[in-house]
């Protein structure tokens, strides 16, 4: 049974997908105006660097993105007005990457501007998939990918969704001509839309939200995909939604470096400038009868937990894992199999390399935006490292907002760590509760955390 829980503030929304009461997916939808993955913009080419094989595109709000020049778009010229889609978000000082290969994602199909009709590589029956494609009406100028989930639907239902996406695509192209300046043209409900779309199946039981506005938006998405039978519940209890359902505690564990294992061992996750490094330790695992069994048990459980943490924390790029030394080839292969089977549901492409002679396992995972540490954390102004080691101020505002917006008539004392004194924390808090008394304190001295 799958359930989706959503809390929202003026700063961001948090979306949690529970599968059989365990966190399967976690997303943060930042409400700032930075370009987000899959958004579609009207762009204007401002400069071209043939040496770097890229164009710099103005997409509005004083934002520039870069477009890699390839066969399909190498004829673009300075001043051209073009339709682009965000492929990679702005990160580490690099501008957002955009593409002219546009896709619109539905529950059953993906519409493309490639003019090619194809089948998802995970589609259950390729012969059936080709038969479905042959029966569809194929308009000129666009293409389609049959998604894995379309296997459970009739040709008429697939055609109906494709026609809806085609209608949206035509609207976007009309906006491209109508808008005089670079602007956002389409976001398809952002991350919220993507999460609901990817989880709409017979297993989706209910969606729990913390306000009526989000409920209305969820209803619109479900109506679009004709899934009105999914229950939408508005949480009206005085206790915050994620605390009420026991989700908050589990989420905060995702910010910890050390993840305990049931066997008594642990994994330790560290971020360097170039990669993520994960260490596996047996720690207090003394349950097994011999050393070999202890090592194998710890490594296997660690492999499954690491795959889970990679998905939940959105770890990407190079991931280097130092398992407890085990020279047995069969046991090493089993570790790789466990990681692979637990990563298969991941939405990002990944590659698992064989163990090295030093017993290190390397995974590369396609960059899918910010990792959880980059969303939740920010660089400490007092430290010289590049570790995201204090809570991001926007996330802090969100946490405070969802705690106090239901008790706005009361005067509150809000204790904030001294490290935030020079930021906009106090001003932001006063915006949504002008009766608050914000008190800054020294964490090392009082040994307490941010408290309301």
TORKOL-4160 file (C-alpha; in steps of 0.2 Angstrom, whole numbers, padded with zeros to 4 digits, m for minus):
452
<pt num="1" X="0000" Y="0000" Z="0000"/>
<pt num="2" X="0007" Y="0017" Z="m0005"/>
<pt num="3" X="0003" Y="0034" Z="0003"/>
<pt num="4" X="0009" Y="0051" Z="m0001"/>
<pt num="5" X="0011" Y="0065" Z="0013"/>
<pt num="6" X="0014" Y="0083" Z="0009"/>
<pt num="7" X="0017" Y="0098" Z="0020"/>
<pt num="8" X="0019" Y="0115" Z="0013"/>
<pt num="9" X="0024" Y="0133" Z="0018"/>
<pt num="10" X="0028" Y="0149" Z="0008"/>
<pt num="11" X="0046" Y="0143" Z="0006"/>
<pt num="12" X="0045" Y="0125" Z="0001"/>
<pt num="13" X="0035" Y="0109" Z="0001"/>
<pt num="14" X="0040" Y="0092" Z="0007"/>
<pt num="15" X="0034" Y="0076" Z="m0001"/>
<pt num="16" X="0036" Y="0059" Z="0006"/>
<pt num="17" X="0030" Y="0043" Z="m0002"/>
<pt num="18" X="0027" Y="0028" Z="0011"/>
<pt num="19" X="0027" Y="0010" Z="0004"/>
<pt num="20" X="0020" Y="m0002" Z="0018"/>
<pt num="21" X="0023" Y="0012" Z="0031"/>
<pt num="22" X="0042" Y="0014" Z="0026"/>
<pt num="23" X="0049" Y="0029" Z="0017"/>
<pt num="24" X="0052" Y="0025" Z="m0001"/>
<pt num="25" X="0054" Y="0042" Z="m0008"/>
<pt num="26" X="0057" Y="0060" Z="m0001"/>
<pt num="27" X="0057" Y="0076" Z="m0011"/>
<pt num="28" X="0059" Y="0094" Z="m0007"/>
<pt num="29" X="0050" Y="0107" Z="m0019"/>
<pt num="30" X="0059" Y="0124" Z="m0016"/>
<pt num="31" X="0047" Y="0138" Z="m0020"/>
<pt num="32" X="0061" Y="0150" Z="m0025"/>
<pt num="33" X="0061" Y="0156" Z="m0043"/>
<pt num="34" X="0077" Y="0146" Z="m0048"/>
<pt num="35" X="0074" Y="0136" Z="m0064"/>
<pt num="36" X="0069" Y="0118" Z="m0060"/>
<pt num="37" X="0071" Y="0102" Z="m0069"/>
<pt num="38" X="0059" Y="0098" Z="m0083"/>
<pt num="39" X="0052" Y="0116" Z="m0083"/>
<pt num="40" X="0050" Y="0123" Z="m0101"/>
<pt num="41" X="0055" Y="0141" Z="m0105"/>
<pt num="42" X="0055" Y="0153" Z="m0119"/>
<pt num="43" X="0073" Y="0157" Z="m0121"/>
<pt num="44" X="0083" Y="0170" Z="m0131"/>
<pt num="45" X="0101" Y="0165" Z="m0137"/>
<pt num="46" X="0112" Y="0179" Z="m0130"/>
<pt num="47" X="0129" Y="0172" Z="m0134"/>
<pt num="48" X="0137" Y="0157" Z="m0143"/>
<pt num="49" X="0154" Y="0149" Z="m0139"/>
<pt num="50" X="0159" Y="0138" Z="m0154"/>
<pt num="51" X="0175" Y="0133" Z="m0145"/>
<pt num="52" X="0165" Y="0126" Z="m0130"/>
<pt num="53" X="0151" Y="0120" Z="m0141"/>
<pt num="54" X="0138" Y="0129" Z="m0131"/>
<pt num="55" X="0126" Y="0144" Z="m0132"/>
<pt num="56" X="0120" Y="0155" Z="m0117"/>
<pt num="57" X="0102" Y="0157" Z="m0116"/>
<pt num="58" X="0092" Y="0170" Z="m0107"/>
<pt num="59" X="0077" Y="0161" Z="m0099"/>
<pt num="60" X="0070" Y="0176" Z="m0089"/>
<pt num="61" X="0071" Y="0183" Z="m0071"/>
<pt num="62" X="0089" Y="0188" Z="m0075"/>
<pt num="63" X="0094" Y="0169" Z="m0077"/>
<pt num="64" X="0105" Y="0162" Z="m0090"/>
<pt num="65" X="0107" Y="0144" Z="m0095"/>
<pt num="66" X="0119" Y="0135" Z="m0106"/>
<pt num="67" X="0113" Y="0124" Z="m0121"/>
<pt num="68" X="0125" Y="0111" Z="m0127"/>
<pt num="69" X="0127" Y="0112" Z="m0146"/>
<pt num="70" X="0124" Y="0096" Z="m0156"/>
<pt num="71" X="0117" Y="0090" Z="m0172"/>
<pt num="72" X="0099" Y="0095" Z="m0169"/>
<pt num="73" X="0102" Y="0113" Z="m0163"/>
<pt num="74" X="0120" Y="0118" Z="m0170"/>
<pt num="75" X="0112" Y="0131" Z="m0182"/>
<pt num="76" X="0105" Y="0142" Z="m0168"/>
<pt num="77" X="0111" Y="0160" Z="m0169"/>
<pt num="78" X="0113" Y="0175" Z="m0157"/>
<pt num="79" X="0096" Y="0183" Z="m0155"/>
<pt num="80" X="0086" Y="0167" Z="m0159"/>
<pt num="81" X="0070" Y="0164" Z="m0149"/>
<pt num="82" X="0069" Y="0145" Z="m0144"/>
<pt num="83" X="0060" Y="0133" Z="m0134"/>
<pt num="84" X="0071" Y="0125" Z="m0121"/>
<pt num="85" X="0068" Y="0113" Z="m0106"/>
<pt num="86" X="0079" Y="0112" Z="m0090"/>
<pt num="87" X="0089" Y="0096" Z="m0090"/>
<pt num="88" X="0101" Y="0100" Z="m0075"/>
<pt num="89" X="0098" Y="0113" Z="m0062"/>
<pt num="90" X="0110" Y="0127" Z="m0057"/>
<pt num="91" X="0122" Y="0120" Z="m0045"/>
<pt num="92" X="0140" Y="0123" Z="m0038"/>
<pt num="93" X="0141" Y="0140" Z="m0047"/>
<pt num="94" X="0137" Y="0132" Z="m0064"/>
<pt num="95" X="0122" Y="0138" Z="m0074"/>
<pt num="96" X="0107" Y="0127" Z="m0077"/>
<pt num="97" X="0108" Y="0116" Z="m0092"/>
<pt num="98" X="0094" Y="0116" Z="m0105"/>
<pt num="99" X="0090" Y="0106" Z="m0120"/>
<pt num="100" X="0079" Y="0109" Z="m0136"/>
<pt num="101" X="0074" Y="0091" Z="m0135"/>
<pt num="102" X="0057" Y="0094" Z="m0127"/>
<pt num="103" X="0047" Y="0080" Z="m0117"/>
<pt num="104" X="0030" Y="0080" Z="m0109"/>
<pt num="105" X="0028" Y="0066" Z="m0096"/>
<pt num="106" X="0011" Y="0058" Z="m0093"/>
<pt num="107" X="0007" Y="0043" Z="m0083"/>
<pt num="108" X="0006" Y="0031" Z="m0098"/>
<pt num="109" X="0016" Y="0040" Z="m0111"/>
<pt num="110" X="0030" Y="0053" Z="m0114"/>
<pt num="111" X="0027" Y="0065" Z="m0128"/>
<pt num="112" X="0043" Y="0071" Z="m0137"/>
<pt num="113" X="0048" Y="0082" Z="m0151"/>
<pt num="114" X="0059" Y="0069" Z="m0159"/>
<pt num="115" X="0046" Y="0062" Z="m0171"/>
<pt num="116" X="0051" Y="0045" Z="m0165"/>
<pt num="117" X="0039" Y="0032" Z="m0158"/>
<pt num="118" X="0047" Y="0019" Z="m0146"/>
<pt num="119" X="0044" Y="0008" Z="m0131"/>
<pt num="120" X="0052" Y="0010" Z="m0113"/>
<pt num="121" X="0066" Y="m0003" Z="m0111"/>
<pt num="122" X="0057" Y="m0009" Z="m0095"/>
<pt num="123" X="0040" Y="m0013" Z="m0105"/>
<pt num="124" X="0035" Y="m0030" Z="m0100"/>
<pt num="125" X="0030" Y="m0036" Z="m0118"/>
<pt num="126" X="0039" Y="m0028" Z="m0132"/>
<pt num="127" X="0029" Y="m0037" Z="m0145"/>
<pt num="128" X="0013" Y="m0030" Z="m0137"/>
<pt num="129" X="0021" Y="m0013" Z="m0136"/>
<pt num="130" X="0024" Y="m0013" Z="m0155"/>
<pt num="131" X="0006" Y="m0018" Z="m0158"/>
<pt num="132" X="0000" Y="m0004" Z="m0147"/>
<pt num="133" X="0011" Y="0009" Z="m0156"/>
<pt num="134" X="0004" Y="0003" Z="m0173"/>
<pt num="135" X="m0014" Y="0006" Z="m0167"/>
<pt num="136" X="m0011" Y="0024" Z="m0161"/>
<pt num="137" X="m0015" Y="0039" Z="m0172"/>
<pt num="138" X="0002" Y="0047" Z="m0174"/>
<pt num="139" X="0002" Y="0066" Z="m0178"/>
<pt num="140" X="0016" Y="0074" Z="m0188"/>
<pt num="141" X="0030" Y="0084" Z="m0179"/>
<pt num="142" X="0030" Y="0074" Z="m0162"/>
<pt num="143" X="0035" Y="0057" Z="m0156"/>
<pt num="144" X="0031" Y="0046" Z="m0141"/>
<pt num="145" X="0038" Y="0034" Z="m0128"/>
<pt num="146" X="0027" Y="0021" Z="m0121"/>
<pt num="147" X="0030" Y="0020" Z="m0102"/>
<pt num="148" X="0031" Y="0004" Z="m0093"/>
<pt num="149" X="0015" Y="0008" Z="m0084"/>
<pt num="150" X="0005" Y="0009" Z="m0100"/>
<pt num="151" X="0005" Y="m0010" Z="m0101"/>
<pt num="152" X="m0010" Y="m0010" Z="m0090"/>
<pt num="153" X="m0020" Y="0001" Z="m0101"/>
<pt num="154" X="m0030" Y="0000" Z="m0117"/>
<pt num="155" X="m0026" Y="0008" Z="m0133"/>
<pt num="156" X="m0040" Y="0020" Z="m0131"/>
<pt num="157" X="m0034" Y="0026" Z="m0114"/>
<pt num="158" X="m0016" Y="0028" Z="m0120"/>
<pt num="159" X="m0022" Y="0038" Z="m0135"/>
<pt num="160" X="m0033" Y="0049" Z="m0124"/>
<pt num="161" X="m0018" Y="0054" Z="m0113"/>
<pt num="162" X="m0007" Y="0056" Z="m0128"/>
<pt num="163" X="m0020" Y="0068" Z="m0136"/>
<pt num="164" X="m0020" Y="0078" Z="m0119"/>
<pt num="165" X="m0001" Y="0080" Z="m0119"/>
<pt num="166" X="m0001" Y="0085" Z="m0138"/>
<pt num="167" X="m0014" Y="0098" Z="m0133"/>
<pt num="168" X="m0002" Y="0105" Z="m0120"/>
<pt num="169" X="0012" Y="0104" Z="m0132"/>
<pt num="170" X="0002" Y="0115" Z="m0144"/>
<pt num="171" X="m0002" Y="0127" Z="m0131"/>
<pt num="172" X="0016" Y="0129" Z="m0126"/>
<pt num="173" X="0021" Y="0133" Z="m0144"/>
<pt num="174" X="0007" Y="0146" Z="m0145"/>
<pt num="175" X="0014" Y="0154" Z="m0129"/>
<pt num="176" X="0032" Y="0154" Z="m0137"/>
<pt num="177" X="0025" Y="0165" Z="m0151"/>
<pt num="178" X="0014" Y="0176" Z="m0140"/>
<pt num="179" X="0026" Y="0180" Z="m0126"/>
<pt num="180" X="0038" Y="0194" Z="m0130"/>
<pt num="181" X="0051" Y="0191" Z="m0117"/>
<pt num="182" X="0060" Y="0175" Z="m0110"/>
<pt num="183" X="0048" Y="0167" Z="m0098"/>
<pt num="184" X="0042" Y="0150" Z="m0090"/>
<pt num="185" X="0029" Y="0142" Z="m0101"/>
<pt num="186" X="0026" Y="0125" Z="m0092"/>
<pt num="187" X="0030" Y="0116" Z="m0076"/>
<pt num="188" X="0017" Y="0102" Z="m0076"/>
<pt num="189" X="0014" Y="0105" Z="m0057"/>
<pt num="190" X="0033" Y="0103" Z="m0054"/>
<pt num="191" X="0039" Y="0089" Z="m0042"/>
<pt num="192" X="0022" Y="0087" Z="m0034"/>
<pt num="193" X="0015" Y="0082" Z="m0052"/>
<pt num="194" X="0030" Y="0071" Z="m0055"/>
<pt num="195" X="0028" Y="0061" Z="m0038"/>
<pt num="196" X="0009" Y="0059" Z="m0040"/>
<pt num="197" X="0011" Y="0054" Z="m0059"/>
<pt num="198" X="0024" Y="0041" Z="m0055"/>
<pt num="199" X="0014" Y="0033" Z="m0041"/>
<pt num="200" X="m0003" Y="0033" Z="m0048"/>
<pt num="201" X="m0007" Y="0014" Z="m0049"/>
<pt num="202" X="m0018" Y="0002" Z="m0041"/>
<pt num="203" X="m0007" Y="0003" Z="m0025"/>
<pt num="204" X="m0009" Y="0021" Z="m0022"/>
<pt num="205" X="m0021" Y="0022" Z="m0007"/>
<pt num="206" X="m0022" Y="0040" Z="m0001"/>
<pt num="207" X="m0014" Y="0057" Z="m0001"/>
<pt num="208" X="m0013" Y="0067" Z="0015"/>
<pt num="209" X="m0010" Y="0086" Z="0014"/>
<pt num="210" X="m0009" Y="0100" Z="0027"/>
<pt num="211" X="m0020" Y="0113" Z="0019"/>
<pt num="212" X="m0034" Y="0116" Z="0007"/>
<pt num="213" X="m0023" Y="0124" Z="m0007"/>
<pt num="214" X="m0012" Y="0109" Z="m0009"/>
<pt num="215" X="m0028" Y="0098" Z="m0009"/>
<pt num="216" X="m0035" Y="0108" Z="m0023"/>
<pt num="217" X="m0019" Y="0106" Z="m0033"/>
<pt num="218" X="m0018" Y="0087" Z="m0030"/>
<pt num="219" X="m0037" Y="0085" Z="m0035"/>
<pt num="220" X="m0032" Y="0094" Z="m0052"/>
<pt num="221" X="m0018" Y="0082" Z="m0055"/>
<pt num="222" X="m0028" Y="0067" Z="m0051"/>
<pt num="223" X="m0043" Y="0073" Z="m0062"/>
<pt num="224" X="m0031" Y="0076" Z="m0076"/>
<pt num="225" X="m0026" Y="0057" Z="m0075"/>
<pt num="226" X="m0044" Y="0051" Z="m0071"/>
<pt num="227" X="m0039" Y="0044" Z="m0054"/>
<pt num="228" X="m0053" Y="0052" Z="m0043"/>
<pt num="229" X="m0054" Y="0036" Z="m0032"/>
<pt num="230" X="m0038" Y="0040" Z="m0023"/>
<pt num="231" X="m0043" Y="0047" Z="m0006"/>
<pt num="232" X="m0036" Y="0065" Z="m0002"/>
<pt num="233" X="m0036" Y="0069" Z="0017"/>
<pt num="234" X="m0033" Y="0086" Z="0024"/>
<pt num="235" X="m0024" Y="0085" Z="0041"/>
<pt num="236" X="m0032" Y="0097" Z="0053"/>
<pt num="237" X="m0024" Y="0091" Z="0070"/>
<pt num="238" X="m0015" Y="0104" Z="0080"/>
<pt num="239" X="0001" Y="0093" Z="0079"/>
<pt num="240" X="0011" Y="0095" Z="0063"/>
<pt num="241" X="0007" Y="0083" Z="0050"/>
<pt num="242" X="0024" Y="0074" Z="0049"/>
<pt num="243" X="0026" Y="0073" Z="0068"/>
<pt num="244" X="0008" Y="0066" Z="0069"/>
<pt num="245" X="0012" Y="0052" Z="0058"/>
<pt num="246" X="0030" Y="0049" Z="0064"/>
<pt num="247" X="0038" Y="0055" Z="0048"/>
<pt num="248" X="0048" Y="0069" Z="0055"/>
<pt num="249" X="0059" Y="0059" Z="0066"/>
<pt num="250" X="0063" Y="0047" Z="0051"/>
<pt num="251" X="0067" Y="0062" Z="0040"/>
<pt num="252" X="0079" Y="0070" Z="0052"/>
<pt num="253" X="0089" Y="0054" Z="0052"/>
<pt num="254" X="0093" Y="0057" Z="0034"/>
<pt num="255" X="0103" Y="0072" Z="0039"/>
<pt num="256" X="0114" Y="0061" Z="0050"/>
<pt num="257" X="0131" Y="0055" Z="0043"/>
<pt num="258" X="0130" Y="0039" Z="0053"/>
<pt num="259" X="0116" Y="0026" Z="0049"/>
<pt num="260" X="0114" Y="0012" Z="0061"/>
<pt num="261" X="0111" Y="m0006" Z="0055"/>
<pt num="262" X="0099" Y="m0019" Z="0063"/>
<pt num="263" X="0114" Y="m0031" Z="0064"/>
<pt num="264" X="0123" Y="m0019" Z="0076"/>
<pt num="265" X="0135" Y="m0012" Z="0062"/>
<pt num="266" X="0134" Y="0005" Z="0054"/>
<pt num="267" X="0137" Y="0015" Z="0038"/>
<pt num="268" X="0145" Y="0032" Z="0038"/>
<pt num="269" X="0141" Y="0044" Z="0023"/>
<pt num="270" X="0153" Y="0058" Z="0020"/>
<pt num="271" X="0153" Y="0071" Z="0006"/>
<pt num="272" X="0169" Y="0077" Z="m0002"/>
<pt num="273" X="0171" Y="0090" Z="m0015"/>
<pt num="274" X="0173" Y="0076" Z="m0029"/>
<pt num="275" X="0162" Y="0062" Z="m0023"/>
<pt num="276" X="0152" Y="0053" Z="m0009"/>
<pt num="277" X="0162" Y="0041" Z="0002"/>
<pt num="278" X="0153" Y="0028" Z="0012"/>
<pt num="279" X="0161" Y="0017" Z="0025"/>
<pt num="280" X="0154" Y="0001" Z="0032"/>
<pt num="281" X="0159" Y="m0004" Z="0050"/>
<pt num="282" X="0154" Y="m0020" Z="0060"/>
<pt num="283" X="0154" Y="m0009" Z="0076"/>
<pt num="284" X="0143" Y="m0019" Z="0089"/>
<pt num="285" X="0139" Y="m0034" Z="0077"/>
<pt num="286" X="0144" Y="m0049" Z="0088"/>
<pt num="287" X="0128" Y="m0059" Z="0085"/>
<pt num="288" X="0136" Y="m0072" Z="0072"/>
<pt num="289" X="0147" Y="m0087" Z="0077"/>
<pt num="290" X="0162" Y="m0083" Z="0067"/>
<pt num="291" X="0171" Y="m0068" Z="0059"/>
<pt num="292" X="0166" Y="m0073" Z="0041"/>
<pt num="293" X="0148" Y="m0073" Z="0045"/>
<pt num="294" X="0149" Y="m0057" Z="0054"/>
<pt num="295" X="0157" Y="m0048" Z="0039"/>
<pt num="296" X="0145" Y="m0056" Z="0027"/>
<pt num="297" X="0130" Y="m0052" Z="0037"/>
<pt num="298" X="0135" Y="m0034" Z="0040"/>
<pt num="299" X="0140" Y="m0031" Z="0022"/>
<pt num="300" X="0124" Y="m0038" Z="0015"/>
<pt num="301" X="0113" Y="m0027" Z="0026"/>
<pt num="302" X="0124" Y="m0012" Z="0023"/>
<pt num="303" X="0122" Y="m0015" Z="0004"/>
<pt num="304" X="0103" Y="m0014" Z="0005"/>
<pt num="305" X="0104" Y="0001" Z="0017"/>
<pt num="306" X="0116" Y="0010" Z="0006"/>
<pt num="307" X="0105" Y="0008" Z="m0010"/>
<pt num="308" X="0090" Y="0015" Z="0001"/>
<pt num="309" X="0100" Y="0030" Z="0007"/>
<pt num="310" X="0107" Y="0034" Z="m0011"/>
<pt num="311" X="0088" Y="0035" Z="m0017"/>
<pt num="312" X="0082" Y="0045" Z="m0002"/>
<pt num="313" X="0096" Y="0057" Z="m0001"/>
<pt num="314" X="0098" Y="0058" Z="m0020"/>
<pt num="315" X="0116" Y="0055" Z="m0019"/>
<pt num="316" X="0123" Y="0057" Z="m0037"/>
<pt num="317" X="0140" Y="0058" Z="m0046"/>
<pt num="318" X="0153" Y="0046" Z="m0040"/>
<pt num="319" X="0149" Y="0036" Z="m0024"/>
<pt num="320" X="0164" Y="0026" Z="m0017"/>
<pt num="321" X="0160" Y="0012" Z="m0004"/>
<pt num="322" X="0172" Y="0004" Z="0007"/>
<pt num="323" X="0165" Y="m0013" Z="0013"/>
<pt num="324" X="0172" Y="m0024" Z="0026"/>
<pt num="325" X="0186" Y="m0034" Z="0018"/>
<pt num="326" X="0180" Y="m0050" Z="0010"/>
<pt num="327" X="0190" Y="m0059" Z="m0003"/>
<pt num="328" X="0176" Y="m0072" Z="m0008"/>
<pt num="329" X="0171" Y="m0068" Z="m0026"/>
<pt num="330" X="0153" Y="m0076" Z="m0023"/>
<pt num="331" X="0150" Y="m0065" Z="m0008"/>
<pt num="332" X="0156" Y="m0050" Z="m0017"/>
<pt num="333" X="0144" Y="m0053" Z="m0031"/>
<pt num="334" X="0130" Y="m0055" Z="m0019"/>
<pt num="335" X="0133" Y="m0038" Z="m0012"/>
<pt num="336" X="0133" Y="m0031" Z="m0030"/>
<pt num="337" X="0116" Y="m0040" Z="m0033"/>
<pt num="338" X="0108" Y="m0033" Z="m0017"/>
<pt num="339" X="0113" Y="m0015" Z="m0022"/>
<pt num="340" X="0107" Y="m0017" Z="m0039"/>
<pt num="341" X="0090" Y="m0025" Z="m0035"/>
<pt num="342" X="0087" Y="m0011" Z="m0022"/>
<pt num="343" X="0092" Y="0003" Z="m0034"/>
<pt num="344" X="0081" Y="m0003" Z="m0049"/>
<pt num="345" X="0066" Y="0007" Z="m0044"/>
<pt num="346" X="0078" Y="0023" Z="m0043"/>
<pt num="347" X="0072" Y="0036" Z="m0056"/>
<pt num="348" X="0091" Y="0040" Z="m0060"/>
<pt num="349" X="0102" Y="0030" Z="m0071"/>
<pt num="350" X="0117" Y="0022" Z="m0062"/>
<pt num="351" X="0132" Y="0010" Z="m0065"/>
<pt num="352" X="0139" Y="m0002" Z="m0053"/>
<pt num="353" X="0158" Y="m0006" Z="m0056"/>
<pt num="354" X="0166" Y="m0022" Z="m0050"/>
<pt num="355" X="0176" Y="m0022" Z="m0033"/>
<pt num="356" X="0194" Y="m0016" Z="m0034"/>
<pt num="357" X="0209" Y="m0024" Z="m0027"/>
<pt num="358" X="0207" Y="m0013" Z="m0012"/>
<pt num="359" X="0189" Y="m0020" Z="m0009"/>
<pt num="360" X="0181" Y="m0003" Z="m0014"/>
<pt num="361" X="0165" Y="m0003" Z="m0024"/>
<pt num="362" X="0161" Y="0012" Z="m0036"/>
<pt num="363" X="0144" Y="0017" Z="m0041"/>
<pt num="364" X="0141" Y="0032" Z="m0053"/>
<pt num="365" X="0123" Y="0039" Z="m0053"/>
<pt num="366" X="0117" Y="0052" Z="m0065"/>
<pt num="367" X="0115" Y="0069" Z="m0058"/>
<pt num="368" X="0097" Y="0072" Z="m0053"/>
<pt num="369" X="0098" Y="0089" Z="m0045"/>
<pt num="370" X="0103" Y="0093" Z="m0027"/>
<pt num="371" X="0107" Y="0080" Z="m0015"/>
<pt num="372" X="0098" Y="0080" Z="0002"/>
<pt num="373" X="0112" Y="0088" Z="0011"/>
<pt num="374" X="0112" Y="0102" Z="m0002"/>
<pt num="375" X="0094" Y="0105" Z="0001"/>
<pt num="376" X="0094" Y="0104" Z="0020"/>
<pt num="377" X="0111" Y="0111" Z="0023"/>
<pt num="378" X="0121" Y="0127" Z="0019"/>
<pt num="379" X="0139" Y="0131" Z="0021"/>
<pt num="380" X="0143" Y="0137" Z="0039"/>
<pt num="381" X="0149" Y="0156" Z="0038"/>
<pt num="382" X="0161" Y="0152" Z="0052"/>
<pt num="383" X="0169" Y="0136" Z="0044"/>
<pt num="384" X="0182" Y="0136" Z="0030"/>
<pt num="385" X="0176" Y="0119" Z="0023"/>
<pt num="386" X="0164" Y="0116" Z="0009"/>
<pt num="387" X="0153" Y="0104" Z="0019"/>
<pt num="388" X="0135" Y="0108" Z="0021"/>
<pt num="389" X="0135" Y="0108" Z="0039"/>
<pt num="390" X="0121" Y="0119" Z="0046"/>
<pt num="391" X="0103" Y="0119" Z="0042"/>
<pt num="392" X="0098" Y="0129" Z="0027"/>
<pt num="393" X="0089" Y="0145" Z="0032"/>
<pt num="394" X="0074" Y="0142" Z="0020"/>
<pt num="395" X="0072" Y="0124" Z="0027"/>
<pt num="396" X="0073" Y="0132" Z="0045"/>
<pt num="397" X="0059" Y="0145" Z="0040"/>
<pt num="398" X="0049" Y="0130" Z="0033"/>
<pt num="399" X="0051" Y="0120" Z="0049"/>
<pt num="400" X="0046" Y="0135" Z="0060"/>
<pt num="401" X="0031" Y="0140" Z="0049"/>
<pt num="402" X="0023" Y="0123" Z="0049"/>
<pt num="403" X="0025" Y="0123" Z="0068"/>
<pt num="404" X="0017" Y="0140" Z="0072"/>
<pt num="405" X="0005" Y="0145" Z="0058"/>
<pt num="406" X="m0009" Y="0136" Z="0067"/>
<pt num="407" X="m0006" Y="0146" Z="0083"/>
<pt num="408" X="m0003" Y="0163" Z="0076"/>
<pt num="409" X="m0013" Y="0172" Z="0090"/>
<pt num="410" X="m0001" Y="0168" Z="0103"/>
<pt num="411" X="0016" Y="0176" Z="0108"/>
<pt num="412" X="0030" Y="0164" Z="0106"/>
<pt num="413" X="0048" Y="0163" Z="0111"/>
<pt num="414" X="0058" Y="0155" Z="0097"/>
<pt num="415" X="0076" Y="0151" Z="0101"/>
<pt num="416" X="0088" Y="0151" Z="0086"/>
<pt num="417" X="0107" Y="0146" Z="0086"/>
<pt num="418" X="0118" Y="0161" Z="0086"/>
<pt num="419" X="0125" Y="0156" Z="0069"/>
<pt num="420" X="0110" Y="0163" Z="0061"/>
<pt num="421" X="0110" Y="0181" Z="0069"/>
<pt num="422" X="0117" Y="0190" Z="0054"/>
<pt num="423" X="0105" Y="0182" Z="0041"/>
<pt num="424" X="0087" Y="0186" Z="0038"/>
<pt num="425" X="0080" Y="0173" Z="0050"/>
<pt num="426" X="0072" Y="0186" Z="0062"/>
<pt num="427" X="0064" Y="0196" Z="0049"/>
<pt num="428" X="0057" Y="0181" Z="0040"/>
<pt num="429" X="0049" Y="0174" Z="0056"/>
<pt num="430" X="0041" Y="0191" Z="0060"/>
<pt num="431" X="0032" Y="0191" Z="0043"/>
<pt num="432" X="0022" Y="0176" Z="0048"/>
<pt num="433" X="0021" Y="0179" Z="0067"/>
<pt num="434" X="0024" Y="0197" Z="0072"/>
<pt num="435" X="0021" Y="0192" Z="0091"/>
<pt num="436" X="0036" Y="0181" Z="0091"/>
<pt num="437" X="0051" Y="0184" Z="0102"/>
<pt num="438" X="0067" Y="0178" Z="0093"/>
<pt num="439" X="0081" Y="0174" Z="0105"/>
<pt num="440" X="0098" Y="0169" Z="0098"/>
<pt num="441" X="0108" Y="0157" Z="0109"/>
<pt num="442" X="0125" Y="0149" Z="0109"/>
<pt num="443" X="0123" Y="0130" Z="0105"/>
<pt num="444" X="0139" Y="0124" Z="0112"/>
<pt num="445" X="0135" Y="0133" Z="0129"/>
<pt num="446" X="0117" Y="0127" Z="0131"/>
<pt num="447" X="0118" Y="0111" Z="0122"/>
<pt num="448" X="0101" Y="0113" Z="0114"/>
<pt num="449" X="0094" Y="0114" Z="0096"/>
<pt num="450" X="0082" Y="0126" Z="0088"/>
<pt num="451" X="0067" Y="0126" Z="0099"/>
<pt num="452" X="0050" Y="0134" Z="0099"/>
